[in-house]
Amino acid sequence: MAHDGAMSFQAIVFDMDGVLLDTEPIWEEVRRGYIDELGGRWLSDTQDRLMGMSTAEWAEYLSTDLLDGRRTPEQVAGDVIDRMSDRYADHLPLMPHAVETVRGMGEHFTLGLASSSPRRLIDVALDHMGVTRLFRATVSTEEVSRGKPAPDGYLAAVARLGITPESGAAIEDSSNGLRSAHAAGLTVIAVPHPRYPPAADALGLAAYVADGLKELTPELVSSLAS
């Protein structure tokens, strides 16, 4: 394929929680409340560990490490996702400029999504935002073997989009998300969440660190293509 000048990306793969939705605080609140109610214990590194885990991984962790088996992982997943779904129905907290950014990128690139959220919540959120049709492929890490920081979710998104990792960019906020996208071979753009800033080593994997979605124009993203 002939290119004049720099090659542009064929696709952009978004993370959802922390990039498009300001849901990390809600996940933390819902899970903490749940652990409290059941008399479990929340550890100092729990929130950091949970960010990026797939449903199976965090349900197992809550069940085993925090609840001493008072609920099975299946019960934990069902209970927490029910509560999250109720919270989304009540109010879906979008990150500033989330819808405009998705629409703007969708005019120039094919869009994918690689999220640690369960499929049920991905579908509710994108529908609520009115952008479902703009995404050619959406992947929940429930649907792959390993959650972030493993590359599985991004590799599945790339495969479903029919592109090579080198021709795609990922937009991520968390340490584990940045590591996951980088391990998959995508160009990584970091939009750090103010409340949950990524670790320095993870941030170092990003080709660009943005101060918010508003900064991310198709022109800027294209300029990062090698």
Buried (B, 14 or more C-beta within 10 A) or exposed (E): EEEEEEEBBBBBBBBBBBBBBBBBBBBBEBBBEBBEEBEBEBEEEBBBBBBBBBBBBBBBBBBEBBBEEBBBBEEBBEBBBEBBBEBBEEEBEBBEBBBEBBBBBBEBBBBBBBBBBBBBBBBBBBEBBEBEEBBBBBBBBBBBEBBBBBBBBBBBBBEBBEBEBBBBBBBBBBBBBBBBBBBBBBBBBBBBBEEBBBEEEBBEBBBBBBEEBEBBEBEEBBEBBE
